[in-house]
Amino acid sequence: MTPELQRAVKRYHLWFGSYKRSGELVNVEVWLTIDNGQIAFLTPGDSYKVKRIRANPRVICHIGARDGPAISGVAEIVMGSGALWRVYRAYWKTHPFVMVFLALPMRWRIKAHKNVVVRVRPDDPNPLLDITDPPA
């Protein structure tokens, strides 16, 4: 991993870009976690991000900032409770102050099966290979 990418990962923010049916790229800022070389974040199951991924799983992620290092890959929707709770716990490690305010609604959405994990498998060569951040 390059030093620039390493610094960007430590910001724990990501500009997630998915494509509309028209081909237009839509970028949205989300919190970043990395699990075994794959980018992961929580989002509502009925969000436009999820709808766009279902139509076209190709995505591009800018790590750390809107103009940060770009990683392209394939996104998938994960609904397993293990993945949801892993990202939830990671958010506590990376954004503890904000989680004080968001934890209860986020827990409710997870328990009510209203949130999903978006997991992005970067294209080869994977610059995040074998990285888990924050550590589990």
Phi, psi and omega per residue, in radians:
M1 nan 2.359 -3.141
T2 -1.248 2.708 3.096
P3 -1.026 -0.650 3.121
E4 -1.085 -0.784 3.124
L5 -1.165 -0.673 3.122
Q6 -1.082 -0.761 3.096
R7 -1.136 -0.700 -3.127
A8 -1.130 -0.718 3.128
V9 -1.058 -0.668 -3.101
K10 -1.195 -0.169 3.047
R11 -1.391 -0.343 3.104
Y12 1.013 0.569 3.036
H13 -2.221 2.671 -3.055
L14 -2.564 2.403 2.960
W15 -1.727 1.878 -3.057
F16 -1.611 2.115 -3.115
G17 -1.953 2.117 3.063
S18 -2.197 2.842 -2.979
Y19 -1.872 2.346 2.996
K20 -1.260 2.921 3.089
R21 -1.023 -0.529 3.133
S22 -1.286 -0.187 -3.109
G23 1.700 -0.089 3.136
E24 -1.236 2.337 3.104
L25 -1.468 2.282 3.110
V26 -2.048 2.106 3.134
N27 -1.805 2.342 3.137
V28 -2.341 2.374 3.119
E29 -1.425 2.297 3.104
V30 -2.418 2.920 3.038
W31 -1.391 2.579 -3.028
L32 -1.931 2.348 2.859
T33 -2.326 2.677 3.084
I34 -2.145 2.250 -3.140
D35 -2.199 1.873 3.109
N36 0.911 0.838 3.073
G37 1.450 0.028 3.128
Q38 -2.017 2.423 3.116
I39 -1.373 2.406 -3.139
A40 -2.483 2.534 3.033
F41 -2.726 2.765 3.099
L42 -1.547 2.556 3.043
T43 -2.742 2.704 3.064
P44 -1.072 2.455 -3.118
G45 -1.114 -0.362 3.141
D46 -1.805 0.295 -3.101
S47 -1.296 2.816 3.085
Y48 -1.134 -0.543 3.088
K49 -0.991 -0.826 -3.118
V50 -1.128 -0.751 3.134
K51 -1.092 -0.716 3.124
R52 -1.184 -0.666 3.117
I53 -1.124 -0.692 3.125
R54 -1.128 -0.551 3.119
A55 -1.405 -0.613 -3.116
N56 -2.673 1.847 -3.075
P57 -1.321 -0.106 3.100
R58 -1.245 2.269 -3.110
V59 -2.426 2.918 3.019
I60 -2.355 2.364 -3.092
C61 -2.091 2.257 3.031
H62 -1.828 1.999 -3.005
I63 -1.470 2.270 3.022
G64 1.513 -0.615 -3.104
A65 -2.813 2.894 -3.121
R66 -1.014 -0.563 3.125
D67 -1.902 0.373 -3.134
G68 -1.282 -3.139 3.136
P69 -0.952 2.323 -3.088
A70 -1.677 2.371 3.050
I71 -2.272 2.115 3.089
S72 -1.714 2.719 -3.130
G73 -3.071 -2.867 -3.131
V74 -2.053 2.254 -3.120
A75 -1.716 2.618 3.029
E76 -2.391 2.693 3.115
I77 -1.700 2.195 -3.133
V78 -2.059 2.222 -3.105
M79 -1.961 0.046 -3.116
G80 -1.165 2.440 -3.079
S81 -1.141 -0.559 3.108
G82 -1.060 -0.778 3.131
A83 -1.170 -0.720 3.136
L84 -1.066 -0.843 -3.097
W85 -1.227 -0.534 3.094
R86 -1.110 -0.789 3.125
V87 -1.166 -0.706 3.104
Y88 -1.003 -0.828 3.124
R89 -1.126 -0.643 3.105
A90 -1.113 -0.680 3.100
Y91 -1.057 -0.652 3.091
W92 -1.077 -0.634 -3.139
K93 -1.306 -0.596 -3.043
T94 -1.652 -0.443 -3.095
H95 -2.399 0.991 -3.004
P96 -1.071 -0.677 -3.100
F97 -1.147 -0.825 -3.119
V98 -1.181 -0.604 -3.131
M99 -1.132 -0.433 3.061
V100 -0.966 -0.642 -3.107
F101 -1.576 -0.482 -3.058
L102 -1.733 -0.214 -2.997
A103 -1.051 -0.858 -3.083
L104 -1.107 -0.859 3.092
P105 -1.100 -0.627 3.140
M106 -1.162 -0.752 3.101
R107 -1.070 -0.736 3.140
W108 -1.076 -0.755 -3.125
R109 -1.148 -0.624 3.098
I110 -1.177 -0.835 -3.127
K111 -1.125 -0.545 3.137
A112 -1.504 0.092 3.131
H113 1.053 0.642 3.128
K114 -1.770 -0.250 3.088
N115 -1.844 2.698 3.036
V116 -2.333 2.886 3.009
V117 -1.784 2.303 2.960
V118 -1.702 2.149 -3.137
R119 -2.042 2.231 -3.125
V120 -1.936 2.124 3.047
R121 -1.652 1.889 -3.112
P122 -1.092 2.623 3.064
D123 -1.130 2.735 3.081
D124 -1.357 2.489 -0.069
P125 -1.348 2.345 -3.094
N126 -1.340 1.969 -3.134
P127 -1.265 -0.196 -3.123
L128 -1.830 0.204 -3.027
L129 -0.885 2.263 3.082
D130 1.132 0.349 3.112
I131 -1.783 2.378 2.969
T132 -2.241 2.037 -3.078
D133 -2.522 2.120 -0.005
P134 -1.282 2.731 3.126
P135 -1.036 2.506 -3.101
A136 -1.162 nan nan
